[in-house]
């Protein structure tokens, strides 16, 4: 793991550290990919992590006077899914962000991190490529702008230098004549890595296609365009026959491989299906079908993010944090995840370690008011933060309504996953006191149970909402 962790107070400070440490340092925003890469040996030799999450103003989505949308480097997937601007002017990106992981992952994972990880299966790259996005990179030598089409060199390879930090993602907002869709094929309904994904953006005039952009993910070493399908659509009426041929042409342009998630043949067919579905959605005005108008975020009352007076470095300084309303000071554990800090240093063993990969949700806690998976948060991020664990839900020996409802409904069997479910449900009810059954299902997409089959769990959450 890392040996030094720096909570930076400015981009200039982050750049200065990167200039000194070079390949031995990495920037931390969400860290949902980075922690797994370090633990699996994908990223070797990293000694210093530079956390930029306390720098103000980096989590904004804005529209400038040139009709260009900008995403700061701390814009998360949940920021995008909830953004009215993106839903109106960049729907494929909002849709792709909502398709990523589960609420706890979307609360930490950033779009910038998704781009930098550079997996061809990463969902937000495909729509951003279709939107004609570019990124701005900063280093001690200055800033440079790189078109996203030139950003990638291969699987998990970009043109970023070791001393650079991504400070802006930008793209032209879609015009009122443009329509767009994002289609994803995964092996399950949530927490799924794309087997295939596709983004389609058309500029339409009286039912005819003026221009078309089709990008495909998880079917080549990088995100690719489907130029033959794009050319076929131009100047044609959008109808069933035109759509079918465009989908067939897109299928011919994919170069998929066999892997654990699907064979090359299956992926090839799914390219045709995805493009077909995307174009049909645009034809029938159903681009937002299946996406909630107000997605569950597990932000609760939306507490402001914790701020620091200045930069901090660990282990040179202890980790000082508030957990369940009580102040803690840790002089060890800086090289651990938040999950292990809570269990091993704080002795709070209610938060469980299931997968340690952000898949099961057993380690769900609240970090500065938002539900996150503690196994994917570096422990020093707790410095100056406010954390709530399962031990902090009950008040004066009075169970939280969700806890009481779980007991009454018999929603507990082995009990290992229960803390994570309770934390997600309690945050949902803080956010929406009377959720629908569909909203309850959204809230627990990041929590896996191998015993109850979810029926009793959903009943318990419904009962708690009535209470």
PyMOL commands that set and color helices and strands:
alter all, ss='L'
color gray80, all
select helices_A, chain A and resi 11-24+34-39+77-82+84-89+91-99+103-108+111-117+123-130+148-150+227-233+240-253+264-283+338-345+374-376+379-382+390-392+401-409+418-431+437-443+455-466
alter helices_A, ss='H'
color red, helices_A
select strands_A, chain A and resi 4-7+25-28+48-51+61-63+68-71+134-139+142-147+152-154+157-158+165-172+178-185+196-205+208-217+224-225+312-314+319-323+326-330+364-367+370-373+386-388
alter strands_A, ss='S'
color yellow, strands_A
deselect
rebuild
show_as cartoon
